Amino acid sequence: MTLSCFGVLNFKLKSSRKEKNVHSSVQTEDMATNSVQVFSYDSLRSATGNFHQSNRIGAGGFGVVYKGVLKNGTQVAVKSLSAESKQGTHEFLTELNMISNVRHPNLVQLNGCCIEGSNRMLVYEYLENNSLAIALLGPNNKRITLDWPKRAAICMGTAHALAFLHEEAKPHIVHRDIKASNILLDRDLCPKIGDFGLAKLFPDNVTHLSTKVAGTMGYLAPEYALLGQLTKKADIYSFGVLILEIISGRSNTKAAFGEDLKFLVEWTWKLKEEDRLLEIVDPELIEFREEEVVRFIKVALFCTQAASSQRPSMPHVVEMLSKEMNLNIGSLIQPGVYKDQISQSSGGSSSQDTSQAQKGKQSINPYTHLSSSLTISALQPR
């Protein structure tokens, strides 16, 4: 599991010069206590058993995540952040306060922080069932049996959270990294979006931002990947990919389909054109309402259309997923897919790749360089 699975703020913190630490130390606690609890380093060290290896539940380029138990018995996830960053203490606290004020049942809750000397830690609610990437797409020994009602509920909960971020949060927020590893599952398998390290704020009067591309290959909306134009529709594209992963039980970035090694989105479109949509359904799903599953697949195709202007808003997505309605797919255009050159894996595979292959999937190599079959006119039709 990567560190991003447990992140609400996935960024690195800079170890500031000593004089800057002294200057900002007085402001640090005052700013943090405005919205989150401030924990001492000793209290978190005690909660995690001195950051014992047995309590380590995640790791990545930004640091390590440990499971901890506070003195009052509350279980938490403690992210110990890397000391190297271009972000100073003031910027860290400003973002920390912003995220901590965004609350929704389907968003991971930030409980507090620790800022002592060079230590930078974030404390989150602990989620028992890890990430969707592990529960659904991970090795066999870590997977959770997810029937169709559970999968549908995960789609719905994630959609509600995104609709909240896009339309109700003030200012609006675009997540920029919606993917299976950033959807965490609590004890009841309720989904919660985590890792806001790439999130961007969208004031009401702003329609799009031109920004450096960041996110995860395979989930990137083509207009964002090609042009650096970020809108809410980039999240909606990623969510469409996520729906297809949930329905198929296959990773869009770790499995390829057909002789042409198509991505999941491309393969779904091919099946739609051949009136064989149900063939993408996970073989482990034995019982499900066909009309409901087909409706979810169609919603995913609406979300992944090449032209961002033709993708629905998240409130509309929630409505389409929630209600039994006849979706007119005659207006759909072919999904946009931004990808690199891929080839079949010739070496060994990881345990996750092996488990994917057991479902009849082909592994593909990591990305080597960027390319795209899409044109600018395809993204911005005249």
SULMOKA-V367448 format. One line per field, one symbol per residue. ss: DSSP state (@ for helix, = for strand, . for the rest). burial: + if it has 9 or more other C-alpha atoms within 8 Angstrom, else -. A space follows every 10 residues. Layout:
# SULMOKA-V367448
ss=???
burial=???
This chain:
# SULMOKA-V367448
ss=.=@@@@.... .......@@@ @@@@@@@@@@ @@....==.. @@@@@@@... ..@@@===== ..=======. ....====== =.......@@ @@@@@@@@@@ ......=..= ======..== =====..... =@@@@@@..@ @@.....@@@ @@@@@@@@@@ @@@@@@@@.. .===.....@ @@===..... ===......= ==......== .......... .@@@@@@.== .@@@@@@@@@ @@@@@@@@.. .....==... .=.@@@@@@@ @@@...@@@@ .........@ @@@@@@@@@@ @@@.=..@@@ ...@@@@@@@ @@......@@ @...=..=== ...=...... @@@@@@@... .=.=.....= ==...@@@@. ..
burial=--++++++++ -+++++---- +--+---++- +++-++++++ +-+++-+++- +---++++++ -+++++++++ ----++++++ +++-+-+++- -+++-++-++ -----+++++ +++++---++ +++++++-++ +++++++++- --+----+-+ +-++++++++ ++++++--+- -+++++++++ ++++++--++ +++++++++- -+-----+-- ----+--+++ +++++--+++ ++++++++++ ++++++++++ +++++++--- -++++++++- ++----+--- ++--+----- -+++++++++ ++++++++-- ++-+--++-+ +--------- ----++++++ ++-------- -++++++--- ++++------ -+-+---++- --
